[in-house]
């Protein structure tokens, strides 16, 4: 998910299977990536499964108030949940 950074995005991913996802050794090519979208209190990833990922599972970058709830990741390369810059806050994982 990507926006202009003006808090205009609402993403709701629920109960979806992601397999053979991500691109190995390529920055920014992650299966589920919340990228510089600001405050997203209406957004969540709930009950998803990510497996056989070639580059992480969930990436949170420049995002606040996101909820990652009851997700499962298996057989991922790199960090399963990646907080990219350290400026991300008030997220529920």
DABEL-V127603 format. One record per residue. RES is the residue in three letters. PHI is phi in whole degrees, 0 to 359 (* if undefined). PSI is psi as a letter, one per 30 degrees, with the letter a starting at -180 (999 if undefined). NEAR is the number of other ideal C-beta (glycine too) atoms within 12 Angstrom. Layout:
res	phi	psi	near
RES	PHI	PSI	NEAR
RES	PHI	PSI	NEAR
//
This chain:
res	phi	psi	near
UNK	*	k	29
UNK	213	k	21
UNK	217	a	21
UNK	285	g	12
UNK	85	g	19
UNK	256	g	12
UNK	62	g	20
UNK	265	f	17
UNK	262	k	26
UNK	229	j	19
UNK	240	k	28
UNK	230	j	21
UNK	254	k	29
UNK	216	k	19
UNK	51	h	16
UNK	237	k	19
UNK	260	k	21
UNK	242	k	30
UNK	225	k	20
UNK	53	h	17
UNK	242	l	29
UNK	78	l	33
UNK	240	j	18
UNK	300	k	18
UNK	63	g	12
UNK	240	j	14
UNK	296	k	17
UNK	84	f	19
UNK	258	i	20
UNK	254	l	35
UNK	302	e	38
UNK	235	j	39
UNK	228	j	35
UNK	265	j	41
UNK	245	j	29
UNK	49	h	27
UNK	250	g	31
UNK	73	b	28
UNK	275	k	24
UNK	227	i	36
UNK	296	f	20
UNK	265	g	15
UNK	259	k	31
UNK	199	l	30
UNK	234	j	37
UNK	234	k	22
UNK	66	g	18
UNK	270	l	29
UNK	235	k	28
UNK	237	k	36
UNK	217	l	22
UNK	57	h	20
UNK	267	k	35
UNK	272	f	23
UNK	199	i	30
UNK	64	a	34
UNK	234	e	35
UNK	237	k	43
UNK	236	k	41
UNK	243	j	40
UNK	224	j	32
UNK	60	h	29
UNK	229	k	41
UNK	232	k	25
UNK	68	g	23
UNK	278	k	41
UNK	241	k	27
UNK	249	j	34
UNK	233	k	20
UNK	54	h	17
UNK	266	l	31
UNK	233	k	25
UNK	229	k	34
UNK	214	k	17
UNK	59	h	20
UNK	250	k	31
UNK	264	k	26
UNK	88	a	26
UNK	295	k	18
UNK	287	e	28
UNK	243	j	30
UNK	244	j	32
UNK	266	j	23
UNK	288	e	24
UNK	251	f	14
UNK	89	f	11
UNK	269	f	15
UNK	288	k	29
UNK	211	l	17
UNK	60	g	16
UNK	267	k	30
UNK	252	j	22
UNK	240	999	24
//
